[in-house]
């Protein structure tokens, strides 16, 4: 069917912000400080979640 790619949902910026906030809260509960998180980009945050198993 041709309409399959057209019906794919679009990623929303609001949901991305929510995911990042959830990940940051998980890292804070795992022991990182807010000051450390300020200097981290999204790749580093994802890597830290994998390393700490948060």
N, C-alpha and C positions, 0 to 999 in steps of 0.2 A: 504494500500500500504506500502511496506517495505521501500521505499526510502524517506519517509517523514522526519525522523530524520536526515538523511544524508544531506538534502537540507537546514537545518536550518542555517541562517547566523551566523557567528562567531563574537563575540564582539571584537572590535579592541581597542588597547591601545590608539591610537591617538584620537579616539572619546571620550574615557573616560577622557583624559586630557582636551579636549575641553569643556566637560560638567563641569568639576571642575573649569575651568577658568571662564565660564559663571556664575556659582554659586557664585564664589568669587566676581565677579564684582557686582552681585546683592546684596550681603551682604554689600559691601563697599557703594553702593548707599543707603542702608537701614540704615547706620550709624556706622557700625563696622569699626575699623581701620585695616590697613595692618598688624600692629604688633600683633593684636589679631588673625588674620587669620593664621599667621605663626605658631602659637602654637596649632592650631586646626587640628584634624584628620578628615577623610571623614565623619565619623558618626556624629561628632559634627557639621560639616558644614551643613549636611542635616537637623539636628535637629534645627539649627539656622534659616535655611530658612523656616522651618515649623512655628517656633515661631514668626518670624518677618513678615511672609506672603510676603516675598520678591519675 
